[in-house]
Amino acid sequence: MNGVVIVGAGLAGSRCAEALRAGGAELPITLIGSEPVGPYERPALSKEFLAGTRAQEDLFLRPPGSWGERDIDLRLGSPVERIDLRRRTVLLRGEELGWSHLVLATGSRARQLPGTAFPNVHHLRTLADAIALRAAIQADSRLVVVGAGFVGAEVASTATALGARVTIVEAETAPLARVAGAEVGRLLADRWRGEGVTLHLGARISHVDQDAVELADGTSIPYDTLLVAVGSEPASDLLGGPAGIPTDAVGRTQNDGVYACGDVAGFDGSRAEHWTSASGQAVAVASAILGRPERYASTPYFWSDQFGLRLQMVGTTAGWSNVELDGDPTSFRARYVDEEGKPLAVLLGNRSAEVAAARRELATAA
Amino acid sequence: MSTYLIEIDRSLCSGFGSCLKEAPGVFALDDGGVVTLLVAETDDEAVLDAAGSCPMGAIAVFECATGEQAA
């Protein structure tokens, strides 16, 4: 069977389908999503959608009719159960679909915390998760967020604005410490506390009850709603492993005709969970399928909106030895350099006008 | 009142459309969902908010009189 089957209808899968059509592909394209809704903007789930300022229909990446118009067969509501690499098929709702090119864009899923299977314990990954969380967050209710990463911080910010009383529990001694370092982490912690959030840093959870988080030091933190935001892992059940699905720089796996992009892909040796990488990798995969491979290599970038701060990071801080911090919790710039002083990354807080310059500097240094 | 020169980086645009909401007379999305400029210069201060709202940092605004970056 000649055709492209794309498993996963998030940003990566849908952008790949679009890029194939835009590049002139005449093959049949089937885009399969396990969620019952068409491709949508996930970043808004923790922000505008959760806040109630943006409606569900405004989350869609494209108008629902546009997929059919481009002859992209969108199949929603069921996950692919199995793939057969030898016979080149996927099994969907008991039906076998053949392919000449298979793109795996299954994304990632929220990591679980053992012993927290209670109805008022939430995760945030899908639109359905966000709808459930939105219903749970009420003014004056107590929300406890486990994990001071980006999802945790953004939900804490939105919930605070909705009038909830928010507590964040984090194992590290500062928020975002692994990404941004302790110094910047302390600055963010100051900002969050200033917005009324209670922070428990360096916290060890001993166990979680249905109405309270118990810490190893004896502290009991009561909650009405608990959000577990302790990171995500690649949804690599169909192929790959804990590090995702390894690919080359255009998204080819070691299996002929099989590609991966987005959160699930260990793309050219590294796995990212950012909008920009998912989008860029999807375009690279499309270029490979079209027979004119163009590798994806761009300066990593992501943003996060939290507590009145727009954080924008260009580059990656891995291997930094020194950080040059300028500013205060309302507006700052942190520049991460290696041992030789070579810039690796720039994190900006409410300094969006400096993003372009940061990109230029890092591109020159690379 | 200042006049602003707008620069967009289409290679960065992801089609969020936040700039259209801030300054609908200045920005539009093309058929591929990528930003285009309806005008090159404007005195509409909403372009400052539009630049700030872009999550990708794909918009820069300069003051025509001084050439200094305004957002």
Contacts between the chains, C-beta under 8 A, distances in Angstrom:
chain1	res1	chain2	res2	distance
A	18	B	32	7.9
A	22	B	32	6.4
A	41	B	16	7.2
A	43	B	55	7.3
A	61	B	15	7.6
A	61	B	33	8.0
A	62	B	33	7.2
A	275	B	14	6.4
A	275	B	55	7.7
A	276	B	14	7.3
A	276	B	56	7.2
A	279	B	14	5.9
A	301	B	56	7.3
A	301	B	57	7.6
A	303	B	55	4.7
A	303	B	56	7.6
A	303	B	57	7.7
A	305	B	55	8.0
A	310	B	52	7.5
A	310	B	55	8.0
A	312	B	55	8.0
A	312	B	57	5.9
A	352	B	51	6.8
A	352	B	52	5.2
A	352	B	54	7.4
A	352	B	57	5.6
A	352	B	71	7.3
A	353	B	51	7.1
A	353	B	52	7.8
A	353	B	60	7.2
A	353	B	69	5.7
A	353	B	70	7.7
A	353	B	71	5.2
A	355	B	57	3.1
A	356	B	9	7.4
A	356	B	57	6.4
A	356	B	60	5.5
A	359	B	57	7.7
